[in-house]
Amino acid sequence: MDVFAFLKANPVMRGFSDDGIRIIQSVVAPRQLEPGQPVFVEKMVGESAFLLGHGELTIHCVGSAGADREIGTLFAPDVFGELSLVSPGPRRVSVKARTQCLLFEIPRRDFLRLQGHRPQACFKLVANITEGFAHKGVAASGALEKLVDAFL
């Protein structure tokens, strides 16, 4: 897969010039996964953001009874784990491959190093990540209202 073309088409890179995409591409590492292989597990420290190039991933969490439960699916070109670039902390869910997958990983340590040399590109990526979270919040508002109503 052409990494540059994938990044250029990915919504998280909207508004980037070709040079800006190449700057971010310099810290992107491809990663292959086989079905069942974890990307990360719940409670581990988030150290990377991921862009799904192809394949399907499942999102899992452990409920209060201790049972692992599938709660969602990710498809290309989904971006996930991106909050770790802004504010690292424990992962809230586990993610594993349902099918063979190609991920593009942005390690936090490399992203932070890049900020010192190319702050504009990094700022633009963080701004796009923030905007994406805002859109996800709006999209989830109906589900959140139902959840609150269930407990009232």
C-alpha positions in Angstrom: 0.0 0.0 0.0 1.2 3.5 -0.9 1.5 5.1 2.6 1.6 8.7 1.2 -1.6 8.1 -0.9 -3.3 6.5 2.1 -2.4 9.4 4.4 -3.4 12.0 1.8 -6.9 10.4 1.6 -7.3 9.9 5.3 -9.8 12.4 7.0 -7.4 13.0 9.9 -4.9 14.6 7.4 -7.5 17.0 5.8 -6.1 20.4 5.0 -2.5 19.1 4.8 -0.2 20.0 1.9 1.8 17.3 0.3 4.9 18.5 2.2 2.9 18.3 5.5 1.8 14.8 4.7 5.4 13.8 4.1 6.4 15.3 7.4 3.8 13.2 9.3 4.7 10.2 7.1 8.2 10.4 8.5 7.0 9.1 11.9 4.5 6.6 10.6 5.4 2.9 10.9 3.4 0.1 9.0 2.3 -2.8 11.2 0.7 -6.1 10.0 -1.6 -8.0 12.2 -3.1 -11.5 11.9 -6.6 -12.3 13.0 -6.9 -12.4 16.8 -3.7 -10.5 17.4 -4.1 -7.5 19.8 -3.2 -4.0 18.9 -3.4 -3.0 22.5 -5.1 -4.1 25.7 -7.3 -2.3 28.2 -5.4 -0.4 31.0 -2.0 -0.5 29.2 -0.5 3.0 28.7 -1.3 4.5 25.4 1.9 5.2 23.5 0.7 5.4 19.8 -2.1 6.5 17.5 -3.2 4.2 14.7 -4.7 4.6 11.3 -6.3 1.4 9.9 -5.1 0.9 6.3 -7.2 -2.3 5.6 -8.9 -5.0 7.5 -11.3 -5.0 10.5 -10.6 -4.6 14.2 -12.9 -5.3 17.1 -13.1 -3.1 20.2 -13.5 -4.9 23.6 -13.9 -3.9 27.2 -14.1 -5.8 30.5 -17.4 -5.2 32.2 -18.0 -4.9 36.0 -18.6 -8.7 36.1 -15.2 -9.3 34.6 -16.4 -10.6 31.2 -14.8 -9.4 28.0 -17.4 -7.9 25.7 -17.1 -6.8 22.1 -18.5 -3.3 21.9 -17.6 -2.1 18.4 -15.8 -2.6 15.1 -13.3 -0.4 13.3 -12.9 -0.3 9.5 -10.4 1.4 7.2 -9.7 4.4 7.2 -10.6 4.6 10.9 -8.2 6.4 13.3 -8.0 5.2 16.9 -5.8 5.7 19.9 -5.1 9.2 18.8 -5.6 10.7 22.2 -2.3 9.1 23.2 -0.6 11.7 21.1 -2.2 14.5 23.1 -2.5 13.1 26.6 -1.1 9.6 27.3 -2.9 7.5 29.9 -4.4 4.0 30.3 -6.3 2.6 27.3 -10.0 2.4 28.1 -10.6 -0.6 25.8 -8.8 -3.4 24.0 -8.5 -3.6 20.2 -7.7 -6.7 18.3 -7.7 -7.8 14.7 -10.8 -9.6 13.4 -9.2 -10.1 10.0 -5.7 -9.6 8.6 -4.9 -5.9 9.0 -2.5 -3.2 8.0 -2.1 -0.4 10.5 -0.1 2.7 10.3 1.3 3.5 13.8 2.3 7.0 15.0 4.4 6.4 18.1 4.1 9.2 20.7 7.9 9.5 21.2 8.5 10.0 17.5 5.6 12.5 17.3 7.0 14.5 20.3 10.4 14.5 18.7 8.9 15.8 15.4 7.2 18.6 17.3 10.6 20.2 17.9 11.4 20.3 14.2 8.0 20.6 12.5 5.6 22.2 15.0 3.1 23.4 12.4 2.5 19.9 11.0 2.1 18.5 14.5 -0.2 21.3 15.6 -2.4 20.8 12.4 -2.6 17.0 13.2 -3.6 17.7 16.8 -6.2 20.2 15.6 -7.7 17.6 13.2 -7.7 15.0 16.0 -9.5 17.5 18.3 -12.1 18.3 15.6 -12.6 14.5 15.1 -13.3 14.1 18.8 -15.8 16.9 18.7 -17.6 15.2 15.8 -17.6 11.9 17.7 -19.1 13.6 20.7 -21.9 15.1 18.7 -22.6 11.7 17.0 -22.7 10.0 20.4 -25.0 12.5 22.1 -28.1 10.5 21.4 -26.7 7.3 22.9 -25.4 9.3 25.9 -28.9 10.7 26.5 -30.4 7.2 26.4 -27.8 6.0 28.9 -28.6 8.9 31.3 -32.3 8.3 30.9 -31.8 4.6 31.8 -30.3 5.6 35.1 -32.8 8.3 36.0 
